[in-house]
Amino acid sequence: MAGVEQITVEADEASMRLDRWFKVHYPGLGFGHLQKLLRSGQVRVSGSRAKADTRLEAGQIIRVPPLEVDRKGDAPVTARTMRGQDDGEVLKKMLLYEDESVYVFNKPAGLAVQGGSGVVRHIDDMLEAFRNKKGEKPRLVHRLDRDTAGVLVVARSRLAAMKLAEAFRGRDARKYYWALVKGVPRKREDKISTWLVKEQTPDGDRMRVAAHGEKGADHAVSYYRVVEQAGQNLSWLEMEPHTGRTHQLRVHAAHLGCPIIGDPKYFEADTNWDFPGGMQNRLHLLARRIVIPHPKHGVIDVTAPMPPHMRQSWNLLGFEEASAGEDN
């Protein structure tokens, strides 16, 4: 689902009815919903109001407001749409970047990176479909939580894996995440520095903030800044982990008093807080961008689009992606 779009009518679409044009481009949009958009003036043709039976002319511009359906052919890979497709086909659709040394995938929320209890499909296993002629299987060099969407780097050779792993260990890789959180942090930007320790719970491993020197605790450092906010109820954070601890950003957001929306482990809302209407109760955390030295030359700099559930929330709140200012 995208924001407001301005789409040009193609030459072969001349004389097509407007409702038919929407049926072709947005097959999931119901006629009743389209009628409401037309009556309210949200859909316009070259700046003017239109009706369902309006005949289009080549070159006209159709204004399409945010919709809860995707354009035909643009549907992103999700854990649901993957069903019935073979691993190689799915991985190709997830590709954001590739060269002789590296693959960068857009991992959908809900797809595990590695196997575990109750996991029937995961990327590490799917990579068997990408074995090369020498029999080499691409190698994972970092991880994302199962419910976190976004940029995942995979090495295509043993040498590339060594170089990339070294970059991650040496903290030469810069990772930028987007999160939608409850409330607004007291400071607009800051550093979060804590010690984290892993605990076993009936629901699996869970991290908690620990005291310095506590047995098994590791130092964790993250940076954040507030990009936009919706009153005092919700805010959009850009977060950058300096270390790579399990669930680090999720724990640090909760430590700020601003847990990530839809986080099943670390979101503990008070009884007076209601989940925002129109939003999906899913983890709103995206591995948005990674900048890392290439194993052979230059730098890899790749950005992932927002998953559908986060796009829906951004549209609902009126957040604009340009507000993040990602050119630095």
Residue frames as qw, qx, qy, qz and C-alpha x, y, z in Angstrom:
[[0.000, 0.888, 0.460, 0.000, 0.00, 0.00, 0.00],
 [0.468, 0.204, 0.017, 0.860, 1.44, 3.37, -1.04],
 [0.017, -0.507, -0.314, 0.803, 0.76, 7.03, -0.22],
 [0.481, 0.745, 0.187, -0.422, -0.89, 9.46, -2.64],
 [0.543, -0.050, 0.620, 0.565, 0.11, 8.55, -6.20],
 [0.401, 0.686, -0.066, -0.604, -0.13, 10.53, -9.45],
 [0.582, 0.003, 0.763, 0.280, -0.42, 8.02, -12.30],
 [0.243, 0.444, -0.366, -0.781, -0.37, 8.92, -15.99],
 [0.806, 0.345, 0.383, -0.289, -2.96, 7.33, -18.30],
 [0.404, -0.255, 0.709, 0.520, -1.16, 5.31, -20.99],
 [0.306, 0.276, -0.456, -0.789, -1.95, 5.55, -24.70],
 [0.331, -0.093, -0.893, -0.289, -3.53, 2.09, -24.77],
 [0.087, -0.408, -0.780, 0.467, -5.85, 3.11, -21.90],
 [0.183, 0.103, -0.122, -0.970, -7.51, 5.94, -23.85],
 [0.576, -0.155, -0.395, -0.699, -11.34, 5.73, -23.79],
 [0.462, -0.165, -0.845, 0.212, -11.24, 3.29, -20.85],
 [0.481, -0.750, -0.255, -0.376, -13.83, 3.95, -18.13],
 [0.072, -0.671, 0.533, -0.511, -12.33, 5.13, -14.85],
 [0.788, -0.333, 0.381, -0.351, -13.85, 2.26, -12.86],
 [0.962, 0.262, -0.046, 0.066, -12.42, -0.22, -15.37],
 [0.394, 0.692, -0.441, 0.413, -8.98, 1.46, -15.06],
 [0.400, -0.566, 0.546, -0.470, -9.09, 0.92, -11.28],
 [0.955, -0.057, 0.198, -0.213, -10.17, -2.69, -11.76],
 [0.819, 0.470, -0.235, 0.228, -7.10, -3.27, -13.93],
 [0.293, 0.620, -0.469, 0.557, -4.60, -1.45, -11.70],
 [0.221, -0.294, 0.671, -0.643, -6.10, -2.20, -8.27],
 [0.528, -0.143, -0.749, -0.374, -8.01, -5.50, -8.58],
 [0.355, -0.269, -0.794, 0.414, -8.47, -5.68, -4.80],
 [0.108, 0.103, 0.223, -0.963, -10.37, -2.36, -4.60],
 [0.193, 0.496, 0.840, -0.105, -14.13, -2.83, -4.25],
 [0.113, 0.536, 0.466, 0.695, -16.54, -0.79, -6.37],
 [0.370, -0.837, -0.399, -0.058, -18.31, 0.60, -3.29],
 [0.570, -0.558, -0.004, 0.603, -15.01, 1.85, -1.87],
 [0.371, 0.137, 0.385, 0.834, -14.13, 3.46, -5.21],
 [0.081, -0.734, -0.508, -0.444, -17.52, 5.22, -5.28],
 [0.471, -0.813, -0.241, 0.242, -16.87, 6.72, -1.84],
 [0.536, -0.321, 0.198, 0.755, -13.45, 7.96, -2.96],
 [0.219, 0.385, 0.498, 0.746, -14.99, 9.54, -6.05],
 [0.232, -0.820, -0.473, -0.223, -17.83, 11.20, -4.12],
 [0.512, -0.774, -0.099, 0.360, -15.40, 12.69, -1.60],
 [0.349, 0.922, -0.169, 0.022, -13.09, 13.98, -4.33],
 [0.601, -0.595, 0.496, 0.197, -10.12, 11.89, -3.18],
 [0.613, 0.129, 0.618, 0.475, -9.80, 10.43, -6.68],
 [0.264, 0.815, 0.023, -0.514, -9.31, 13.09, -9.35],
 [0.738, 0.335, 0.412, 0.417, -8.50, 13.10, -13.04],
 [0.413, 0.393, 0.107, 0.814, -6.09, 15.89, -14.04],
 [0.082, 0.027, -0.361, 0.929, -7.15, 17.82, -10.95],
 [0.505, -0.138, -0.144, -0.840, -10.90, 17.56, -11.53],
 [0.593, -0.024, 0.674, -0.439, -13.57, 15.44, -9.85],
 [0.348, 0.199, -0.767, -0.500, -14.68, 12.44, -11.87],
 [0.816, -0.066, 0.233, -0.524, -17.30, 9.71, -11.97],
 [0.686, -0.166, 0.705, 0.064, -17.00, 5.97, -12.33],
 [0.706, 0.502, 0.481, 0.137, -18.06, 6.14, -16.01],
 [0.071, 0.895, -0.242, -0.369, -15.65, 8.97, -16.91],
 [0.888, 0.393, 0.079, 0.225, -13.79, 8.10, -20.13],
 [0.537, -0.648, 0.227, 0.491, -10.06, 8.60, -19.85],
 [0.566, 0.814, -0.121, 0.041, -7.69, 10.27, -22.29],
 [0.845, 0.085, -0.149, 0.506, -4.02, 9.42, -22.81],
 [0.357, 0.400, -0.201, 0.820, -1.73, 11.65, -20.76],
 [0.475, -0.702, -0.086, -0.524, -4.27, 12.51, -18.07],
 [0.201, 0.313, -0.755, 0.541, -3.08, 12.27, -14.46],
 [0.683, -0.483, -0.464, -0.291, -5.10, 10.19, -12.02],
 [0.139, -0.533, 0.568, -0.611, -4.75, 11.07, -8.35],
 [0.763, -0.220, -0.601, -0.092, -4.93, 7.89, -6.28],
 [0.407, -0.715, 0.332, -0.461, -5.19, 8.32, -2.48],
 [0.077, -0.356, 0.904, -0.224, -3.71, 5.82, 0.00],
 [0.813, -0.045, -0.308, -0.492, -5.50, 2.50, -0.45],
 [0.622, -0.414, 0.625, -0.226, -5.53, -0.67, 1.62],
 [0.914, 0.258, 0.305, 0.075, -4.72, -2.69, -1.49],
 [0.399, -0.482, 0.480, 0.615, -1.60, -2.85, -3.65],
 [0.489, 0.598, -0.310, -0.554, -1.23, -2.08, -7.34],
 [0.971, 0.205, 0.100, -0.071, -1.34, -5.09, -9.63],
 [0.789, 0.433, -0.229, 0.370, 2.14, -6.59, -9.87],
 [0.106, 0.676, -0.397, 0.612, 3.40, -4.53, -6.92],
 [0.803, -0.538, -0.070, -0.247, 2.29, -6.76, -4.07],
 [0.003, -0.694, 0.684, -0.226, 5.23, -7.24, -1.70],
 [0.626, 0.024, -0.776, 0.068, 6.42, -10.63, -0.52],
 [0.493, -0.499, 0.375, -0.606, 4.85, -11.48, 2.83],
 [0.248, -0.191, 0.929, -0.195, 4.74, -14.64, 4.91],
 [0.640, 0.369, 0.524, -0.425, 1.22, -15.14, 3.52],
 [0.627, 0.677, -0.156, -0.353, 1.94, -14.52, -0.20],
 [0.010, 0.564, -0.818, -0.112, 4.96, -16.88, -0.04],
 [0.652, 0.003, 0.715, -0.252, 2.73, -19.91, 0.39],
 [0.796, 0.468, 0.377, -0.072, 2.75, -22.22, -2.60],
 [0.455, 0.847, -0.273, 0.015, 5.82, -20.61, -4.17],
 [0.912, 0.003, -0.192, 0.362, 9.18, -22.35, -4.38],
 [0.558, -0.658, -0.045, 0.504, 12.16, -21.00, -2.44],
 [0.474, -0.007, 0.345, 0.810, 14.10, -19.74, -5.45],
 [0.043, 0.656, 0.504, 0.560, 11.09, -17.81, -6.75],
 [0.409, -0.860, -0.299, 0.057, 10.48, -16.18, -3.37],
 [0.593, -0.480, 0.090, 0.640, 14.12, -15.21, -2.88],
 [0.368, 0.271, 0.416, 0.786, 14.25, -13.58, -6.33],
 [0.135, -0.795, -0.429, -0.407, 11.24, -11.43, -5.44],
 [0.555, -0.783, -0.164, 0.228, 12.93, -10.42, -2.19],
 [0.686, 0.030, 0.090, 0.721, 16.18, -9.27, -3.86],
 [0.023, -0.958, -0.117, 0.260, 17.11, -5.63, -3.36],
 [0.161, 0.849, -0.483, -0.141, 20.70, -5.89, -4.60],
 [0.939, -0.109, 0.288, 0.155, 23.10, -8.48, -5.94],
 [0.332, 0.792, -0.495, -0.133, 26.59, -8.73, -7.40],
 [0.722, 0.293, -0.625, 0.044, 29.26, -11.43, -7.62],
 [0.272, 0.219, -0.740, 0.575, 29.89, -11.32, -3.85],
 [0.132, 0.133, 0.606, -0.773, 26.68, -10.30, -2.11],
 [0.204, -0.546, -0.694, -0.423, 22.91, -10.68, -2.04],
 [0.099, 0.034, 0.458, -0.883, 20.80, -8.16, -0.14],
 [0.191, -0.431, -0.839, -0.271, 17.23, -9.29, 0.53],
 [0.364, -0.326, 0.110, -0.866, 14.13, -7.51, 1.77],
 [0.184, -0.112, -0.954, 0.209, 13.09, -9.97, 4.49],
 [0.436, -0.502, -0.362, -0.654, 9.33, -9.92, 5.13],
 [0.382, -0.361, 0.554, -0.645, 7.98, -9.76, 8.66],
 [0.874, -0.060, 0.238, -0.418, 7.06, -13.22, 9.91],
 [0.892, 0.349, -0.275, 0.084, 9.77, -15.11, 8.02],
 [0.711, -0.639, 0.226, 0.188, 12.51, -16.52, 10.26],
 [0.257, 0.797, -0.535, -0.116, 16.16, -16.13, 9.28],
 [0.197, 0.331, -0.919, 0.083, 17.15, -19.46, 10.84],
 [0.632, -0.276, -0.677, -0.255, 15.38, -22.58, 12.07],
 [0.113, -0.240, 0.643, -0.719, 14.05, -23.11, 15.56],
 [0.169, 0.276, 0.889, -0.325, 11.14, -24.47, 17.52],
 [0.382, 0.656, 0.547, -0.353, 7.97, -24.33, 15.43],
 [0.188, 0.690, -0.326, -0.618, 9.77, -22.87, 12.38],
 [0.805, 0.269, 0.527, 0.040, 8.91, -24.71, 9.17],
 [0.616, 0.635, 0.191, 0.425, 10.41, -22.27, 6.64],
 [0.366, -0.837, 0.067, 0.402, 13.40, -20.00, 7.06],
 [0.393, 0.867, -0.257, -0.168, 15.88, -18.11, 4.90],
 [0.263, -0.590, 0.755, 0.110, 18.92, -20.20, 5.79],
 [0.608, 0.128, 0.783, 0.023, 17.17, -23.29, 4.44],
 [0.561, 0.762, 0.261, -0.189, 15.72, -21.41, 1.44],
 [0.054, 0.834, -0.451, -0.314, 19.23, -20.38, 0.38],
 [0.624, -0.091, 0.751, 0.199, 19.79, -23.97, -0.76],
 [0.601, 0.677, 0.425, 0.002, 17.99, -22.87, -3.94],
 [0.241, 0.953, -0.178, -0.042, 20.80, -20.38, -4.63],
 [0.738, -0.376, 0.442, 0.343, 23.73, -22.83, -4.52],
 [0.307, 0.758, -0.381, -0.432, 26.21, -21.97, -7.30],
 [0.840, 0.388, -0.352, -0.137, 27.82, -24.30, -9.84],
 [0.305, 0.463, -0.747, 0.367, 30.62, -25.05, -7.39],
 [0.600, -0.368, -0.709, 0.033, 28.09, -26.24, -4.86],
 [0.215, -0.008, -0.449, 0.867, 28.55, -23.25, -2.54],
 [0.195, -0.743, -0.634, -0.091, 25.49, -22.16, -0.60],
 [0.035, 0.691, -0.073, 0.719, 25.16, -18.44, 0.25],
 [0.512, -0.211, -0.648, 0.523, 25.99, -17.68, 3.88],
 [0.299, -0.893, -0.296, -0.160, 24.18, -15.60, 6.48],
 [0.496, 0.271, -0.332, 0.755, 26.41, -12.90, 8.00],
 [0.129, -0.099, 0.443, -0.882, 23.92, -11.22, 10.36],
 [0.077, -0.404, -0.910, 0.048, 20.39, -11.78, 11.68],
 [0.322, -0.265, -0.037, -0.908, 17.00, -10.11, 11.98],
 [0.383, 0.079, 0.752, -0.530, 14.26, -11.10, 14.42],
 [0.229, 0.326, 0.887, 0.232, 11.49, -13.14, 12.83],
 [0.120, 0.808, 0.566, -0.112, 8.93, -10.31, 13.11],
 [0.112, -0.735, 0.161, 0.649, 11.35, -7.59, 11.96],
 [0.717, 0.627, 0.281, 0.117, 11.19, -6.73, 8.26],
 [0.078, 0.955, -0.206, -0.196, 13.90, -5.24, 6.09],
 [0.459, 0.732, -0.504, -0.015, 17.47, -5.39, 4.85],
 [0.866, -0.340, 0.365, 0.038, 19.29, -8.72, 5.21],
 [0.282, 0.749, -0.569, -0.189, 22.83, -9.16, 3.82],
 [0.947, -0.063, 0.315, 0.000, 23.94, -12.59, 2.60],
 [0.113, -0.663, 0.633, 0.383, 27.41, -13.53, 1.33],
 [0.854, 0.400, -0.137, -0.303, 27.74, -15.52, -1.89],
 [0.755, 0.357, -0.496, 0.239, 31.14, -17.04, -1.08],
 [0.765, -0.428, -0.322, 0.358, 33.30, -18.05, 1.86],
 [0.460, 0.074, -0.071, 0.882, 35.67, -15.11, 1.32],
 [0.174, -0.525, -0.220, -0.804, 32.82, -12.60, 1.11],
 [0.683, -0.603, -0.390, -0.137, 31.33, -14.07, 4.31],
 [0.690, -0.254, -0.267, 0.623, 34.64, -13.60, 6.14],
 [0.234, 0.223, 0.044, 0.945, 34.96, -9.97, 5.01],
 [0.375, -0.561, -0.315, -0.668, 31.35, -9.08, 5.82],
 [0.738, -0.530, -0.407, 0.094, 31.42, -10.82, 9.20],
 [0.570, -0.096, -0.198, 0.791, 34.59, -8.88, 10.00],
 [0.011, -0.390, -0.149, -0.909, 32.83, -5.62, 9.09],
 [0.588, -0.605, -0.362, -0.396, 29.91, -6.46, 11.41],
 [0.764, -0.402, -0.338, 0.375, 32.21, -7.45, 14.26],
 [0.464, -0.027, -0.071, 0.882, 34.35, -4.36, 13.81],
 [0.063, 0.760, 0.475, -0.440, 31.21, -2.20, 13.72],
 [0.143, -0.221, 0.426, 0.866, 32.09, -0.86, 10.29],
 [0.069, -0.450, -0.768, -0.451, 28.51, -1.60, 9.23],
 [0.187, 0.071, 0.305, -0.931, 25.94, 1.09, 9.91],
 [0.109, -0.396, -0.889, -0.202, 22.38, -0.15, 10.36],
 [0.230, -0.037, 0.132, -0.964, 19.37, 2.16, 10.46],
 [0.066, -0.384, -0.921, 0.012, 15.97, 1.04, 11.71],
 [0.315, -0.309, -0.112, -0.890, 12.54, 2.67, 11.70],
 [0.206, -0.292, -0.889, 0.286, 10.18, 2.05, 14.59],
 [0.362, -0.556, -0.230, -0.712, 6.73, 3.25, 15.58],
 [0.354, -0.067, -0.764, 0.535, 6.58, 3.53, 19.36],
 [0.340, -0.769, -0.538, -0.047, 4.13, 4.37, 22.08],
 [0.375, -0.851, -0.115, 0.348, 4.54, 7.91, 23.44],
 [0.452, 0.819, -0.149, 0.320, 7.37, 10.34, 22.75],
 [0.742, -0.122, -0.320, 0.576, 10.87, 10.13, 24.28],
 [0.295, -0.858, -0.187, 0.376, 11.80, 13.00, 26.60],
 [0.216, -0.605, 0.408, 0.648, 14.81, 13.87, 24.43],
 [0.668, 0.620, -0.077, -0.405, 14.50, 14.30, 20.66],
 [0.809, 0.402, -0.417, 0.103, 17.69, 12.33, 20.15],
 [0.489, -0.698, 0.476, -0.218, 20.00, 10.51, 22.49],
 [0.428, 0.348, -0.833, 0.046, 22.26, 7.55, 23.19],
 [0.850, -0.380, 0.054, -0.360, 20.98, 4.53, 25.10],
 [0.382, 0.461, -0.767, 0.231, 23.64, 2.58, 27.00],
 [0.779, -0.388, 0.240, -0.430, 22.67, -0.41, 29.15],
 [0.050, -0.306, 0.951, 0.008, 23.71, -3.92, 30.08],
 [0.788, 0.046, -0.175, -0.589, 21.46, -6.72, 28.81],
 [0.220, -0.252, 0.934, -0.126, 21.09, -10.28, 30.02],
 [0.551, -0.013, -0.632, -0.544, 19.14, -13.15, 28.45],
 [0.442, -0.121, 0.707, -0.539, 16.51, -15.00, 30.46],
 [0.166, -0.130, -0.924, -0.318, 14.57, -18.16, 29.69],
 [0.461, 0.091, 0.350, -0.810, 10.79, -17.73, 29.88],
 [0.583, 0.276, 0.751, -0.140, 7.82, -19.96, 28.93],
 [0.553, 0.787, 0.190, -0.196, 7.51, -17.80, 25.78],
 [0.777, 0.462, -0.024, 0.427, 11.14, -18.21, 24.78],
 [0.567, -0.096, -0.174, 0.800, 14.25, -16.13, 25.34],
 [0.059, -0.941, -0.270, -0.196, 13.70, -12.64, 26.68],
 [0.505, 0.269, -0.260, 0.778, 16.24, -9.90, 27.32],
 [0.352, -0.881, -0.317, 0.013, 16.19, -7.56, 30.29],
 [0.174, 0.814, -0.298, 0.467, 18.21, -4.57, 31.40],
 [0.849, -0.303, -0.334, 0.275, 20.81, -5.73, 33.92],
 [0.364, -0.906, 0.160, 0.145, 23.25, -4.17, 36.36],
 [0.416, 0.746, -0.513, 0.089, 26.83, -3.58, 35.33],
 [0.035, -0.467, 0.845, -0.258, 28.82, -6.66, 36.28],
 [0.802, -0.014, 0.381, -0.459, 25.82, -8.99, 36.46],
 [0.457, -0.192, 0.836, 0.235, 26.70, -12.49, 35.34],
 [0.451, 0.377, 0.760, 0.277, 26.05, -13.05, 31.64],
 [0.203, 0.887, 0.275, -0.311, 25.27, -9.40, 30.92],
 [0.578, 0.205, 0.340, 0.713, 26.57, -7.71, 27.75],
 [0.035, -0.516, -0.070, 0.853, 26.96, -4.00, 27.09],
 [0.357, 0.567, 0.664, 0.333, 24.49, -2.64, 24.52],
 [0.082, -0.470, -0.011, 0.879, 24.55, 0.81, 22.90],
 [0.318, 0.599, 0.655, 0.335, 21.92, 2.32, 20.59],
 [0.043, -0.210, 0.003, 0.977, 21.23, 5.78, 19.21],
 [0.183, 0.626, 0.751, 0.104, 17.83, 7.20, 18.30],
 [0.023, 0.125, -0.009, -0.992, 16.15, 10.34, 17.06],
 [0.376, 0.562, 0.633, -0.377, 12.50, 11.32, 16.79],
 [0.226, 0.155, 0.589, 0.761, 11.54, 11.83, 13.14],
 [0.347, -0.354, -0.274, -0.824, 7.85, 12.69, 13.61],
 [0.026, 0.144, 0.851, -0.504, 5.18, 12.33, 16.25],
 [0.313, -0.496, -0.600, -0.544, 1.41, 12.07, 16.44],
 [0.510, -0.756, -0.028, -0.409, 0.61, 14.24, 19.43],
 [0.238, -0.605, 0.695, -0.308, 1.98, 12.62, 22.57],
 [0.904, -0.039, 0.266, -0.331, 0.57, 9.19, 21.73],
 [0.918, 0.174, 0.264, 0.239, 2.90, 7.82, 19.07],
 [0.024, 0.868, -0.357, -0.344, 6.25, 8.66, 17.53],
 [0.886, 0.441, -0.066, 0.128, 8.40, 7.53, 14.65],
 [0.474, -0.750, 0.403, 0.225, 11.98, 6.81, 15.68],
 [0.724, 0.552, -0.401, 0.097, 15.04, 6.23, 13.58],
 [0.734, -0.602, 0.314, -0.018, 17.27, 3.92, 15.59],
 [0.594, 0.615, -0.510, 0.095, 20.87, 2.87, 15.05],
 [0.891, -0.447, 0.057, 0.052, 22.33, -0.04, 17.04],
 [0.121, 0.821, -0.556, 0.045, 26.03, 0.35, 17.78],
 [0.239, -0.282, 0.924, -0.102, 26.22, -3.17, 19.20],
 [0.558, 0.057, -0.604, -0.566, 24.29, -6.23, 18.06],
 [0.197, -0.072, 0.868, -0.449, 22.60, -7.84, 21.06],
 [0.079, -0.377, -0.899, -0.207, 19.49, -9.99, 20.83],
 [0.137, -0.786, -0.595, -0.100, 16.32, -7.85, 20.70],
 [0.426, -0.162, -0.206, 0.866, 18.49, -4.81, 21.47],
 [0.081, -0.213, -0.191, -0.955, 16.37, -2.08, 19.88],
 [0.528, -0.500, -0.567, -0.387, 13.14, -3.57, 21.19],
 [0.614, -0.475, -0.475, 0.414, 14.49, -3.64, 24.76],
 [0.320, -0.092, -0.086, 0.939, 16.01, -0.16, 24.46],
 [0.228, -0.402, -0.370, -0.806, 12.75, 1.32, 23.16],
 [0.622, -0.577, -0.515, -0.123, 10.90, -0.19, 26.12],
 [0.589, -0.284, -0.334, 0.679, 13.67, 1.09, 28.44],
 [0.089, 0.183, 0.093, 0.975, 12.91, 4.62, 27.17],
 [0.280, 0.373, 0.599, -0.650, 9.30, 4.11, 28.22],
 [0.526, 0.512, -0.165, -0.659, 8.35, 3.98, 24.53],
 [0.575, -0.058, 0.809, 0.110, 7.89, 0.32, 23.55],
 [0.111, 0.171, -0.657, -0.726, 7.54, -0.55, 19.87],
 [0.690, 0.146, 0.113, -0.700, 3.97, -0.91, 18.67],
 [0.900, 0.196, -0.243, -0.304, 2.95, -4.54, 18.24],
 [0.276, 0.478, -0.799, 0.240, 5.93, -5.99, 20.13],
 [0.805, -0.331, -0.404, -0.282, 4.63, -9.19, 21.74],
 [0.746, -0.117, -0.480, 0.447, 7.55, -9.48, 24.20],
 [0.404, -0.103, -0.291, 0.861, 8.36, -5.97, 25.40],
 [0.210, -0.391, -0.204, -0.873, 5.18, -3.91, 24.97],
 [0.276, -0.417, -0.788, 0.359, 3.49, -3.59, 28.34],
 [0.105, -0.478, -0.218, -0.844, 0.76, -0.97, 28.00],
 [0.139, 0.053, 0.638, -0.756, -1.12, 0.44, 30.96],
 [0.204, 0.450, 0.864, -0.103, -4.81, -0.31, 31.30],
 [0.222, 0.761, 0.256, -0.553, -5.80, 3.16, 30.04],
 [0.036, 0.515, -0.555, -0.652, -3.98, 2.77, 26.72],
 [0.788, 0.401, 0.399, -0.243, -5.94, 1.60, 23.68],
 [0.531, -0.047, 0.610, 0.586, -4.31, 0.14, 20.60],
 [0.188, 0.424, -0.163, -0.871, -4.75, 2.69, 17.77],
 [0.698, 0.455, 0.489, -0.260, -7.68, 1.94, 15.50],
 [0.633, 0.751, -0.107, -0.155, -6.79, 1.06, 11.92],
 [0.104, 0.691, -0.715, 0.023, -3.36, -0.33, 12.83],
 [0.889, 0.018, -0.452, -0.075, -2.35, -3.96, 12.74],
 [0.631, -0.694, 0.323, -0.127, -1.10, -5.42, 16.00],
 [0.922, 0.212, -0.034, 0.323, 2.22, -6.48, 14.49],
 [0.599, -0.492, 0.052, 0.629, 5.78, -5.46, 15.28],
 [0.347, 0.931, 0.100, 0.062, 6.42, -1.99, 13.79],
 [0.437, -0.698, 0.434, 0.364, 10.18, -2.35, 13.34],
 [0.785, 0.615, 0.058, 0.057, 11.96, -2.13, 9.98],
 [0.621, -0.362, 0.338, 0.608, 15.63, -2.67, 9.18],
 [0.395, 0.856, 0.162, -0.291, 15.45, 0.29, 6.83],
 [0.503, 0.814, -0.283, 0.070, 18.99, 0.74, 5.55],
 [0.833, -0.401, 0.193, 0.329, 22.46, -0.76, 5.75],
 [0.368, 0.870, -0.321, 0.059, 25.78, 0.81, 4.79],
 [0.829, -0.405, 0.360, 0.139, 28.71, -1.62, 4.85],
 [0.005, -0.651, 0.633, 0.419, 32.10, -1.99, 3.15],
 [0.881, 0.337, -0.187, -0.276, 31.89, -4.24, 0.09],
 [0.895, -0.295, 0.283, 0.180, 34.00, -7.43, 0.40],
 [0.745, 0.222, 0.283, 0.562, 36.01, -6.38, -2.68],
 [0.277, 0.187, 0.155, 0.930, 35.52, -2.70, -3.44],
 [0.218, -0.406, -0.206, -0.863, 33.54, 0.36, -2.40],
 [0.239, 0.020, 0.652, -0.719, 30.49, 0.38, -0.17],
 [0.169, -0.414, -0.842, -0.301, 27.11, -1.36, -0.20],
 [0.167, 0.133, 0.346, -0.913, 24.29, 1.06, 0.64],
 [0.242, -0.281, -0.819, -0.438, 20.81, -0.50, 0.39],
 [0.338, -0.019, 0.372, -0.864, 17.40, 0.67, 1.61],
 [0.012, -0.283, -0.955, -0.090, 14.29, -1.48, 2.11],
 [0.333, -0.393, -0.298, -0.804, 10.69, -0.34, 1.57],
 [0.408, -0.195, 0.574, -0.683, 8.22, -0.43, 4.42],
 [0.002, 0.181, 0.981, 0.072, 6.22, -3.64, 4.89],
 [0.218, -0.503, -0.581, -0.601, 2.46, -3.34, 4.27],
 [0.465, -0.683, -0.548, 0.128, 1.41, -3.14, 7.93],
 [0.394, -0.457, -0.116, 0.789, 3.83, -0.27, 8.63],
 [0.083, 0.174, 0.435, 0.880, 2.88, 1.52, 5.40],
 [0.300, -0.637, -0.641, -0.307, -0.73, 1.36, 6.53],
 [0.470, -0.678, -0.374, 0.424, 0.14, 2.95, 9.88],
 [0.335, -0.215, 0.141, 0.907, 2.30, 5.69, 8.30],
 [0.060, -0.377, -0.544, -0.747, -0.57, 6.59, 5.95],
 [0.400, -0.688, -0.604, -0.036, -3.03, 6.61, 8.83],
 [0.471, -0.652, -0.209, 0.556, -0.82, 8.98, 10.84],
 [0.335, 0.939, 0.073, 0.032, 0.11, 11.17, 7.87],
 [0.530, -0.622, 0.400, 0.414, 3.85, 10.52, 8.24],
 [0.646, 0.742, -0.150, -0.097, 5.91, 11.27, 5.13],
 [0.928, -0.052, 0.041, 0.367, 9.01, 9.20, 4.33],
 [0.457, 0.660, -0.070, 0.592, 10.87, 12.30, 3.16],
 [0.419, -0.857, 0.090, -0.287, 10.81, 13.55, 6.76],
 [0.906, -0.341, 0.070, 0.239, 13.53, 11.02, 7.65],
 [0.165, 0.924, -0.341, -0.059, 16.16, 12.82, 5.55],
 [0.934, -0.191, 0.274, 0.125, 18.19, 9.70, 4.73],
 [0.639, 0.731, -0.153, 0.184, 20.83, 11.26, 2.50],
 [0.194, -0.829, 0.500, -0.159, 23.47, 11.54, 5.26]]
